[in-house]
Structures are given as C-alpha cells and as structure tokens.
Amino acid sequence: MNWRKNLIFAGLYLTGSKVLEYLKEIERIEKLLQEKIKINRGNFEANLIFLKKTGLLTRDKKILEIGSGKGAMVDYLSKECYDITGTEINGEYTNFAKNNFDINLEKMSGDNLEFEDESFDLVISFDVFEHIPNTAKHLQEVKRVLKPSGYYLLQTPNKWIKIPFEIIKNRSLRKHKEYHCSLHSYWQIKNRFEKKGFCINFYEVPVVNDFLKEKIKKQFGLLGLIAIRIFNPDVFPYFLRTNFYLEARRQEDENSTYN
C-alpha cells in the first residue's frame, strides 16, 4: 500500500525511538483497516442495496439509525452527505466510532429513544430488532419519533432459518435466546408491525455473498457450501428467506397516542 511505503521511507530519515514510533503507527493503521473491513462485511452491502431500492433515502431527510454498532453505516452515509444520527447501547462500540470514524453515536437503547416527537423522516436498523426484548415498546418509540407518514426501514433475520443455525452453532437449544430474544417469522413480524400502526412492504434483497459463504464454510465445511449452492435461499419463497427487509410506513389513526 502507498501509505505504508510512505511511512517506511519517512521513518528511514529518523533514528531510535522515532523509527519505533513509525513502526507502531504502521501496525496501528493495519489493525484499523482490518477492523473496518470486518465491520463492513456481512449484510452491509445488502443493507445498502435495500436502502437504495426503497427510493426513500434522500439528502433532504433526517435519518435515525438505531443500533449503529461500531458506526459503519453512519460513517458511510455521513460521508455521502446524508443527515443521519446514530444510536448505540454498547459503550465499547460508541468509543470505537468516535476514535476511528470521528462520529458521535448517542448512547441509548432501541426502546427508549431520547428524541422529541416527530423528529425524523426515516428510522433505520439492521440486525437490531431481534435483540430488543420489548419489540412492542420499540415500535411505539419508533412511531413516536417518526414524522407523520415517516418510514422505518429495517432488516432482521428469519426466525425459522436463524434458530436452527444457532442451535447447531452453539450446540444448545437455548443459548441463542440470550442475544436473539425477539426473532420473528414472516407472519409474526407482519402482525407485530400492523398492530402497532405500520403499513409494511417486504423487499427482495439477495444475501448470498462471499461473507455468507465464508460463514457457512466455517460452521458446516464444504458440505455447507454445496448445500447453499443447491438450496440457494435467495430463490426460496419469501417466508423462508434468511433475512427480512421491511419498509414500514407510520400510519395515522384517530387516537394517535403512539400506543
């Protein structure tokens, strides 16, 4: 890499402790790059495809991301000049986002959003919904901070696919419930959103990519790769897809108390 050569050449002009500092800086940057690559893998590319597919992501909208993790999406959209605010409950992740992306994530949970009513045009979340114990309260809060006819765009794994995978991975029938406490099936998530006053639309987004193949190979070996090639989840009926991508529009009702 050019930056690495430049640092090395600069270091040649220095002696003693300065050379050691440059070598440490090279190591730090390499670790940072690897970490950034890591957090931008997985569903990140598919999530961006989904956002663009909806046609709702425009620079005149105020956007809130719930559960921003280490800040990859907020960093990306901020650099693309979108007006986005990120939230994250994990202090280690908020520190990472500040130190490495120079972004400030608001520390708060997804079921207690410390924003004024009707503050955002769009709320987004990815791989978050399934981790929130009280999804009813979460949706109540999302509806509250959304402007009238605002949208909640999210991705969450399919209960029917995720649970068997987690049981095999953890070799336990219950361990996944410690962190995936709110997995939903297609009909459960549809019913949940409609009861909370959202009109929903599902999107088809391909998820079979290099990251997923690597993940399958790690857990199931070559047989897993063969299986995913034969039984490609991207062509399954939607209720059997690995991930659900939802566009949920806030609906107004006569008794609009965000209940």
Secondary structure, DSSP 8 states (H G I E B T S, - for coil): -HHHHHHHHHHHT--THHHHHHHHHHHHHHHHHHHHHHHT-TTHHHHHHHHHHHT---TTSEEEESS-TTSHHHHHHHHTT-EEEEB-S-HHHHHHIIIII----B---TTS--S-TT-EEEEEEES-GGG-S-HHHHHHHHHHHEEEEEEEEEEEEBHHHHHHHHHHHHT-SSGGGGT-TT-B-HHHHHHHHHHTTEEEEEE-----SHHHHHHHHHHHHHHHHHHHHHS-GGGS-GGG-SEEEEEEEE---TT-S--
